[in-house]
């Protein structure tokens, strides 16, 4: 089993390219007849490819043994708890490496490793938006690693150029609304970002905390990139007048829309799908802002100074495999996957989400300026930044 999985993780079971928005992997082409002769000129290239594959497999086998010798791995996860638990438990089952994990928002993980400053209590980070990952990388708190399975990423958009993080999924930012409550109050559903500023939504909107949630940091960067620096910050100040709660975690608003406690939630639409499909809230409507929106890249990375470096590297290889990412849809997480050999969650497309229908997000600007932008927003809010900002 271990040997077979090593072959999987080395990329020998690739089943064809799956681009953004494809519901499942395309059928494999029919194999060439066994007796068909290969051109003689191709023989050296074929031998070289075989040698390279054998080398990759051998290297991964060595990594597995080194990880087993370390015997432990500590994971901080910023995806949903169910997916985190399933991924960690499966890794432990596959390799016999004991996994300890904790679910924290991306902002909490960033703060934690900043305080630990190169002596981290965790080994790897799993899930959550890349803006905090980029900040941590720029601060020298992540370890670069060139992963073999990164060859299955559908685009270099979904990795750090220096190997500080790798993408595992993609999520679309938008609105989730309680359709029953809006109808009862005779209020139209918001169709675009500026609709959220209308007085009729006062006290009806939930967002997440800019200091603790990667989702909220993405909202800050999106508004600044969409409207310009000053206008983007002013938009968030104006939006604050209609915000009832800023939850600690980015998925917090989605979890309260179906019950009617939150009427309009800003967050990732796959979290809304979870509430509809898994929790039965058919009263939730999903809205992609009409003038455009942005997206998250959910990532994974190794902490600089990790106590179990080989187990951490093996985790990255595992996280970049169908063995791991396909567990998401099985555990209530319906993000689009960014590996060419993984099967997309069909339900995401059934709800009309298109992973390509997004703005051209400037990751470089976000990497350089996210902490500054968040501080500027909080300063602009001033006394308005009150106990609505949840930290628990």
Backbone torsions as a table, in degrees:
resi	resn	phi	psi	omega
1	UNK	NA	-46.0	-179.2
2	UNK	-62.7	-41.7	-179.3
3	UNK	-63.6	-41.0	-179.6
4	UNK	-64.1	-42.2	-179.3
5	UNK	-66.6	-35.8	177.0
6	UNK	-59.3	-38.2	177.0
7	UNK	-64.7	-38.6	178.4
8	UNK	-62.9	-48.3	-176.9
9	UNK	-66.8	-25.4	176.7
10	UNK	-78.0	-5.8	174.2
11	UNK	94.3	16.3	-175.9
12	UNK	-82.5	-7.8	-178.9
13	UNK	-108.9	24.0	179.6
14	UNK	-56.2	134.7	-174.4
15	UNK	-119.5	22.5	175.2
16	UNK	114.0	156.2	-176.6
17	UNK	-77.6	133.6	174.7
18	UNK	-119.3	108.7	-180.0
19	UNK	-80.6	171.7	177.9
20	UNK	-56.5	137.2	174.7
21	UNK	87.7	-3.2	178.0
22	UNK	-84.9	134.0	-173.9
23	UNK	-74.8	-31.9	179.7
24	UNK	-155.7	166.8	-178.3
25	UNK	-66.2	139.2	179.1
26	UNK	-67.6	155.1	178.9
27	UNK	-63.2	143.7	179.3
28	UNK	-69.0	143.3	178.6
29	UNK	-65.7	155.8	179.2
30	UNK	-63.0	138.4	-179.0
31	UNK	-69.1	147.8	176.3
32	UNK	-68.3	147.1	178.0
33	UNK	-54.8	143.4	-175.0
34	UNK	-60.4	-32.5	-174.8
35	UNK	-83.1	-6.3	-176.5
36	UNK	-64.8	127.7	-177.8
37	UNK	-78.9	139.4	176.2
38	UNK	-89.8	144.7	178.3
39	UNK	-57.6	136.4	-175.9
40	UNK	-60.8	-31.1	-177.5
41	UNK	-66.2	-22.5	-177.7
42	UNK	-81.4	-14.2	-173.3
43	UNK	-55.6	-48.3	179.8
44	UNK	-60.0	-40.8	179.8
45	UNK	-64.7	-39.6	179.1
46	UNK	-64.6	-42.7	179.7
47	UNK	-64.1	-39.8	178.8
48	UNK	-63.2	-42.8	179.5
49	UNK	-63.2	-41.6	179.3
50	UNK	-63.3	-41.6	179.9
51	UNK	-64.2	-39.8	-180.0
52	UNK	-65.8	-42.9	178.5
53	UNK	-62.8	-43.1	179.0
54	UNK	-62.7	-39.6	177.6
55	UNK	-64.3	-42.6	178.6
56	UNK	-61.5	-43.5	-179.3
57	UNK	-63.9	-44.2	178.8
58	UNK	-61.3	-43.2	179.5
59	UNK	-61.7	-40.3	-179.2
60	UNK	-70.3	-35.8	175.1
61	UNK	-60.9	-41.5	177.6
62	UNK	-64.2	-39.4	179.0
63	UNK	-64.5	-42.1	178.7
64	UNK	-59.3	-45.4	-179.5
65	UNK	-64.8	-39.5	179.0
66	UNK	-65.6	-38.8	178.1
67	UNK	-65.8	-41.3	178.0
68	UNK	-61.6	-38.6	179.4
69	UNK	-63.7	-36.9	176.2
70	UNK	-69.3	-38.6	169.7
71	UNK	80.3	-8.6	-175.6
72	UNK	-142.9	158.1	174.2
73	UNK	-152.8	135.7	177.2
74	UNK	-115.0	121.5	-174.9
75	UNK	-114.4	129.3	167.6
76	UNK	-102.8	119.8	-175.7
77	UNK	-112.0	135.2	177.4
78	UNK	-115.0	10.0	168.2
79	UNK	-86.2	-174.2	-179.8
80	UNK	-71.3	150.5	-173.2
81	UNK	-55.0	-41.7	-176.2
82	UNK	-64.5	-43.8	179.0
83	UNK	-66.5	-44.9	178.7
84	UNK	-56.2	-49.0	-178.4
85	UNK	-61.4	-44.8	-178.3
86	UNK	-63.1	-43.4	-179.1
87	UNK	-64.4	-44.1	-178.1
88	UNK	-68.0	-43.0	-179.6
89	UNK	-65.3	-36.6	179.3
90	UNK	-69.5	-39.6	176.6
91	UNK	-59.7	-45.7	179.6
92	UNK	-62.1	-41.0	179.4
93	UNK	-64.6	-41.2	-177.3
94	UNK	-69.8	-41.1	-168.9
95	UNK	-113.9	-8.2	-178.3
96	UNK	69.7	22.0	176.4
97	UNK	-99.2	123.2	-178.7
98	UNK	-66.3	127.3	-178.2
99	UNK	-114.4	125.8	170.5
100	UNK	-108.4	133.6	-177.8
101	UNK	-137.9	156.3	177.5
102	UNK	-143.0	136.5	178.7
103	UNK	-91.6	120.7	177.9
104	UNK	-137.2	149.6	174.0
105	UNK	-66.7	161.1	-178.0
106	UNK	-61.7	-38.2	178.4
107	UNK	-64.2	-36.7	177.9
108	UNK	-66.6	-42.4	178.3
109	UNK	-63.0	-45.3	179.2
110	UNK	-56.7	-48.4	-179.7
111	UNK	-62.0	-40.1	-177.6
112	UNK	-64.2	-47.0	-177.3
113	UNK	-75.0	-25.4	173.5
114	UNK	-65.8	-41.7	178.8
115	UNK	-66.5	-36.8	-178.1
116	UNK	-77.8	-21.7	167.4
117	UNK	46.5	63.2	175.1
118	UNK	90.3	-3.8	176.4
119	UNK	-123.7	64.7	-169.3
120	UNK	-72.2	146.8	174.7
121	UNK	-82.4	-14.3	176.5
122	UNK	-111.9	166.4	179.3
123	UNK	-104.2	-41.8	-176.0
124	UNK	-137.6	158.9	177.5
125	UNK	-115.2	136.4	-175.2
126	UNK	-137.5	117.9	177.4
127	UNK	85.6	166.1	-178.0
128	UNK	95.4	159.1	-173.0
129	UNK	-70.1	154.3	-172.1
130	UNK	-79.5	-14.1	-179.0
131	UNK	-57.3	-48.2	175.8
132	UNK	-66.1	-32.8	175.5
133	UNK	-59.9	-44.8	-178.7
134	UNK	-63.8	-38.0	177.4
135	UNK	-63.9	-45.9	179.6
136	UNK	-61.5	-39.8	178.4
137	UNK	-63.0	-43.1	-178.9
138	UNK	-66.3	-23.7	178.8
139	UNK	-90.1	3.6	178.5
140	UNK	75.2	26.5	-175.0
141	UNK	-103.9	-0.4	176.1
142	UNK	-116.5	151.3	-179.4
143	UNK	-100.5	126.3	177.1
144	UNK	-72.0	141.2	177.9
145	UNK	-151.9	128.4	179.4
146	UNK	-91.1	100.9	-174.0
147	UNK	-80.7	137.5	176.3
148	UNK	-62.6	-43.4	-174.8
149	UNK	-75.3	-2.7	173.7
150	UNK	-63.7	-17.0	177.3
151	UNK	-63.5	-16.3	-179.6
152	UNK	-93.5	-0.1	174.8
153	UNK	-67.1	138.5	-175.2
154	UNK	-74.5	-14.4	179.7
155	UNK	-162.9	153.2	175.2
156	UNK	-68.7	-9.3	172.9
157	UNK	-57.9	-28.1	-171.3
158	UNK	-99.7	30.6	173.1
159	UNK	-155.1	155.7	170.1
160	UNK	-77.4	137.0	-175.0
161	UNK	-59.2	-30.3	-178.8
162	UNK	-97.6	4.6	176.3
163	UNK	82.9	21.5	179.5
164	UNK	-79.0	-26.0	173.7
165	UNK	-151.4	159.3	177.7
166	UNK	-132.7	140.4	179.2
167	UNK	-79.7	146.8	176.4
168	UNK	-124.0	-21.1	178.0
169	UNK	-157.1	171.3	-178.5
170	UNK	-135.1	132.5	-179.7
171	UNK	-126.9	144.8	-176.2
172	UNK	-97.6	130.7	179.0
173	UNK	-83.2	135.6	179.8
174	UNK	-170.8	-156.9	-177.3
175	UNK	-115.9	143.2	170.2
176	UNK	-118.9	129.4	-175.5
177	UNK	-127.4	148.0	171.4
178	UNK	-86.7	103.8	-173.9
179	UNK	-65.8	-35.8	-179.4
180	UNK	-63.7	-45.0	-177.4
181	UNK	-69.3	-40.8	177.7
182	UNK	-63.1	-39.7	177.9
183	UNK	-65.5	-41.6	179.2
184	UNK	-61.3	-37.1	-179.4
185	UNK	-87.8	0.3	179.8
186	UNK	57.9	44.4	179.0
187	UNK	-117.3	134.0	178.7
188	UNK	-70.8	152.4	174.3
189	UNK	-70.4	138.3	177.2
190	UNK	-68.7	138.9	-179.1
191	UNK	-109.7	-16.2	-177.4
192	UNK	-150.2	169.6	-175.9
193	UNK	-57.1	-44.2	-175.6
194	UNK	-71.3	-19.9	174.3
195	UNK	-61.0	-30.7	-177.0
196	UNK	-66.1	-14.4	179.7
197	UNK	-84.6	-8.9	-178.4
198	UNK	-63.1	138.7	-177.4
199	UNK	-56.8	-25.5	-177.5
200	UNK	-65.7	-17.5	179.6
201	UNK	-95.6	8.6	-178.8
202	UNK	-59.3	126.4	179.0
203	UNK	77.0	7.1	-177.4
204	UNK	-107.5	-12.7	-170.2
205	UNK	-102.5	136.8	171.9
206	UNK	-116.4	139.5	173.8
207	UNK	-133.6	177.3	176.7
208	UNK	-102.3	166.9	-174.1
209	UNK	-73.0	125.2	-178.9
210	UNK	-60.8	-26.8	-176.9
211	UNK	-85.1	-24.5	-173.1
212	UNK	-114.4	-20.6	-171.3
213	UNK	-113.7	128.8	174.9
214	UNK	-62.7	-32.2	177.5
215	UNK	-58.6	-45.6	-179.0
216	UNK	-67.2	-36.0	176.5
217	UNK	-62.9	-38.4	176.9
218	UNK	-64.2	-38.2	177.4
219	UNK	-61.2	-43.8	178.3
220	UNK	-58.6	-51.2	-178.9
221	UNK	-63.5	-37.6	-180.0
222	UNK	-63.4	-45.2	-178.6
223	UNK	-66.8	-38.6	178.8
224	UNK	-68.3	-40.5	178.4
225	UNK	-71.3	-30.8	-176.5
226	UNK	-78.8	-43.8	-172.8
227	UNK	-109.3	-9.4	-172.5
228	UNK	99.0	162.0	-172.0
229	UNK	-58.0	-61.8	-174.5
230	UNK	-66.6	-42.3	-178.8
231	UNK	-67.8	-34.9	178.7
232	UNK	-66.2	-43.8	177.7
233	UNK	-66.0	-39.5	178.0
234	UNK	-63.6	-37.4	176.9
235	UNK	-57.7	-45.6	-178.0
236	UNK	-67.9	-32.7	174.5
237	UNK	-65.5	-43.5	179.0
238	UNK	-67.6	-39.5	179.0
239	UNK	-62.3	-35.3	-178.3
240	UNK	-55.6	-30.3	-179.3
241	UNK	-63.2	-22.6	-179.1
242	UNK	-104.8	-1.7	-177.4
243	UNK	-83.1	130.2	176.3
244	UNK	-90.9	-42.6	-175.9
245	UNK	-141.8	141.4	167.7
246	UNK	-110.9	106.2	-176.5
247	UNK	-77.4	156.5	-179.6
248	UNK	-63.7	-42.0	-175.6
249	UNK	-104.8	150.9	-179.7
250	UNK	-63.5	-27.4	179.6
251	UNK	-85.3	-4.4	-177.8
252	UNK	-55.3	-47.7	179.3
253	UNK	-58.5	-42.5	-176.6
254	UNK	-61.1	-32.4	-175.6
255	UNK	-74.7	-8.9	-177.5
256	UNK	-117.8	2.2	-179.5
257	UNK	-74.6	-45.9	-176.7
258	UNK	-60.6	-34.6	-179.6
259	UNK	-76.5	-16.8	-178.3
260	UNK	90.4	-2.6	176.0
261	UNK	-65.3	-39.5	171.9
262	UNK	-108.0	131.1	-178.8
263	UNK	-94.0	-40.0	177.6
264	UNK	-131.3	118.1	179.0
265	UNK	-112.5	138.1	175.1
266	UNK	-102.2	125.3	-179.3
267	UNK	176.5	-161.8	-178.7
268	UNK	-85.8	132.6	-171.5
269	UNK	-68.9	-22.8	176.2
270	UNK	-65.8	-26.3	175.4
271	UNK	-68.2	-33.7	174.8
272	UNK	-66.7	-39.3	177.9
273	UNK	-60.6	-39.8	177.9
274	UNK	-58.3	-43.4	-179.4
275	UNK	-66.8	-35.1	179.9
276	UNK	-74.0	-51.3	-171.9
277	UNK	-78.0	-47.0	-173.2
278	UNK	-88.6	-30.5	-175.6
279	UNK	-109.8	-1.0	170.2
280	UNK	77.7	20.0	-179.9
281	UNK	-88.2	83.9	179.9
282	UNK	-73.3	-3.7	179.8
283	UNK	-88.4	5.1	-178.8
284	UNK	-93.4	128.8	173.3
285	UNK	-104.8	141.8	179.4
286	UNK	-108.3	131.1	-174.6
287	UNK	-130.2	124.0	170.4
288	UNK	-92.9	120.0	-178.2
289	UNK	-51.1	132.6	-170.4
290	UNK	-66.2	-28.0	-178.8
291	UNK	-90.6	3.8	177.1
292	UNK	115.2	155.6	180.0
293	UNK	-145.2	-179.3	179.7
294	UNK	-116.2	-173.4	-177.3
295	UNK	-143.9	156.6	172.5
296	UNK	-98.3	153.0	163.1
297	UNK	-111.1	112.8	175.1
298	UNK	-76.0	133.8	-167.6
299	UNK	-126.3	177.6	171.0
300	UNK	-145.6	149.8	-174.5
301	UNK	-159.2	164.3	176.3
302	UNK	-104.2	136.0	176.9
303	UNK	-78.5	137.1	175.6
304	UNK	-60.7	129.1	-179.1
305	UNK	84.8	16.3	-179.9
306	UNK	-54.8	137.8	-177.8
307	UNK	-74.1	-20.6	-178.4
308	UNK	-126.6	72.1	-170.1
309	UNK	-65.0	-35.5	-179.4
310	UNK	-73.4	-40.5	174.9
311	UNK	-62.9	-34.8	178.6
312	UNK	-65.8	-43.4	178.3
313	UNK	-64.7	-40.1	178.2
314	UNK	-63.5	-37.1	176.5
315	UNK	-58.9	-43.5	-179.9
316	UNK	-60.6	-44.4	177.6
317	UNK	-60.9	-43.2	178.6
318	UNK	-63.6	-44.0	-178.5
319	UNK	-63.9	-25.0	179.2
320	UNK	-96.7	31.6	-179.8
321	UNK	-129.3	154.7	174.8
322	UNK	-56.8	-31.5	179.1
323	UNK	-52.2	-36.5	-178.1
324	UNK	-93.2	-56.0	-167.9
325	UNK	-68.5	-26.5	178.9
326	UNK	-74.5	-10.8	173.4
327	UNK	-69.2	-20.6	-176.8
328	UNK	-58.4	-56.3	-177.5
329	UNK	-64.7	-26.3	178.0
330	UNK	-74.9	-12.7	-176.5
331	UNK	-129.0	36.3	170.3
332	UNK	77.2	17.7	177.5
333	UNK	-118.8	114.9	-168.9
334	UNK	-113.2	38.3	176.3
335	UNK	-70.9	157.5	171.6
336	UNK	-73.7	137.0	-179.4
337	UNK	-89.0	153.4	-174.0
338	UNK	-118.8	22.7	175.3
339	UNK	-108.9	138.8	-175.6
340	UNK	-76.4	-10.1	-180.0
341	UNK	-112.3	17.1	179.0
342	UNK	-111.6	148.8	-179.5
343	UNK	-85.0	127.2	179.9
344	UNK	-70.6	147.1	174.5
345	UNK	-71.6	111.7	-173.6
346	UNK	-61.9	-29.7	-175.3
347	UNK	-62.3	-30.5	-179.4
348	UNK	-62.2	-42.4	178.1
349	UNK	-72.1	-31.0	179.3
350	UNK	-63.6	-25.8	177.6
351	UNK	-89.5	9.1	173.9
352	UNK	83.1	13.5	179.7
353	UNK	-82.7	135.1	179.2
354	UNK	-121.5	112.7	-175.7
355	UNK	-66.9	-12.4	179.5
356	UNK	-94.0	-9.3	-176.6
357	UNK	-88.2	62.7	-176.4
358	UNK	-138.7	162.3	179.1
359	UNK	-74.1	165.0	178.4
360	UNK	-82.6	90.5	-173.9
361	UNK	-72.7	133.0	-177.7
362	UNK	-90.4	91.4	-178.7
363	UNK	-66.0	-34.0	-178.6
364	UNK	-64.1	-43.7	178.2
365	UNK	-64.1	-42.2	179.3
366	UNK	-62.8	-41.0	-179.7
367	UNK	-61.9	-39.3	-175.2
368	UNK	-81.1	-32.2	-165.6
369	UNK	-120.8	-2.9	-174.6
370	UNK	-53.5	-49.5	-180.0
371	UNK	-58.8	-40.5	179.7
372	UNK	-64.9	-44.4	-179.2
373	UNK	-62.8	-42.9	179.5
374	UNK	-62.4	-43.3	178.4
375	UNK	-62.2	-40.4	179.5
376	UNK	-64.8	-40.0	178.4
377	UNK	-64.3	-46.7	-178.6
378	UNK	-64.1	-37.8	176.8
379	UNK	-66.0	-38.6	179.9
380	UNK	-67.1	-33.6	178.0
381	UNK	-71.5	-32.2	177.4
382	UNK	57.2	-128.3	-177.5
383	UNK	-65.9	-15.5	177.5
384	UNK	-68.4	-20.1	178.2
385	UNK	-78.4	74.5	-171.6
386	UNK	-102.6	-153.8	-175.8
387	UNK	-73.1	3.2	170.3
388	UNK	-68.8	-18.5	179.2
389	UNK	-84.5	100.9	-175.9
390	UNK	-80.3	142.9	176.9
391	UNK	-123.7	2.4	178.5
392	UNK	-126.6	NA	NA
